[in-house]
Amino acid sequence: MLLEIVQAGVPVLRSAARPLTADEIRGQEIQQLIEHMRETMHAAPGVGLAAPQIGLPLQLAVIEDRIEPTAGQADDARERRPVPFHVIVNPVLTIEDATPAVFFEGCLSVHGHAALVPRAIAVRVDALDHRAEPVTIHARGWYARILQHEIDHLAGTLYLDRMYTRSFATAANLGAYWAERSVAEIMAALGIEAPARAPTS
Ligand code: ZN
């Protein structure tokens, strides 16, 4: 079943989500929700979907990056690799390497737009999985970006709060004007100064 993805302006996207109990996670309701969120993420398509994005203030997100491992240069720069489907519940994010990686990022709840967003290059996430078992994830590159983006959702934060505002663009204009240029060139053209560190909170 495909769920409706709510768009910026809906209050739940700006609210702190609540944690789930182990019993709730294992219950039929959440198990079914996970399956529906998985289908909705695939259909969008997206590489992550947090519960607030389908209108539920719960600390739960689904993640899967099905990119082909043989992708081109841009994906090498992003350190983007396939990530199998998994669920994070009640996640706690720790920055392991605050070196900033700056790339265009979008959000299914800010449909049709993207902006340059600095993110920490490496993170650790302590969370519960879909069976309420504790898991520790160490992630780098694009996967680390996905985790930071989704965990932000659970605190009511959108990439809009972290982006270089001057880089905000429609997806169409990103393709028309900026897609062929390096991030360094784009930042220079837009008058954006490179950060020393990614935001840590
Ligand atoms: Zn998002």
Boltz pocket constraint, residues with backbone or C-beta under 6 A from the ligand:
constraints:
  - pocket:
      binder: B
      contacts: [[A, 48], [A, 106], [A, 107], [A, 108], [A, 109], [A, 149], [A, 153]]
      max_distance: 6.0
